[in-house]
Amino acid sequence: MFILWILLILGVGWALLSVLQEGSSLPFSPAARESPLEILKRRYAEGEISVEEYEARKERLERNR
């Protein structure tokens, strides 16, 4: 039973180390997040929003910088 606990602790430690070493590939890391302008451009390119909506939102984002 004692060996099982040691193996479990080592496995969790190994998993944490491997996640921490990846660092920038995590989806919630700041480097992986899109800026609001990038999101807007992507939504326009995918056809989710119209030209008018894109331009209005882009202007609003640029004013708030």
C-alpha positions in Angstrom: 0.0 0.0 0.0 2.9 2.3 0.8 4.4 1.8 -2.6 1.1 2.6 -4.2 1.0 6.0 -2.5 4.6 6.8 -3.5 3.9 5.9 -7.1 0.8 8.1 -7.0 2.7 11.1 -5.6 5.5 10.6 -8.2 2.9 10.4 -11.0 1.2 13.6 -9.9 4.6 15.3 -9.6 5.7 14.2 -13.0 2.4 15.4 -14.5 2.8 18.8 -12.9 6.4 19.2 -14.0 5.5 18.3 -17.6 2.7 20.9 -17.7 4.8 23.6 -16.2 7.7 22.9 -18.6 5.3 23.4 -21.6 4.4 26.9 -20.2 3.5 28.9 -23.3 1.5 26.1 -24.9 -1.1 26.3 -22.2 -4.4 27.7 -23.5 -4.8 30.1 -20.5 -1.3 31.6 -20.7 -1.1 35.3 -21.7 1.0 34.5 -24.8 -1.7 32.2 -26.2 -4.6 34.6 -25.8 -5.9 36.7 -28.7 -6.1 40.4 -28.4 -9.6 42.0 -28.8 -8.6 43.3 -32.2 -7.4 39.9 -33.3 -10.7 38.3 -32.2 -12.5 41.0 -34.1 -10.5 40.4 -37.3 -11.0 36.6 -37.0 -14.8 37.1 -36.5 -15.0 39.3 -39.6 -12.9 36.9 -41.7 -15.2 34.0 -40.7 -18.2 36.0 -41.7 -19.7 36.3 -38.2 -20.0 40.1 -38.4 -20.7 42.6 -41.2 -18.4 45.2 -42.6 -20.3 47.9 -40.7 -20.1 46.1 -37.4 -16.4 45.4 -37.9 -15.6 49.0 -38.6 -17.7 50.3 -35.7 -16.1 47.9 -33.2 -12.6 48.5 -34.6 -13.0 52.3 -34.2 -14.3 51.8 -30.6 -11.4 49.6 -29.7 -8.9 52.0 -31.1 -10.5 54.9 -29.2 -10.2 53.0 -25.9 -6.5 52.3 -26.2 
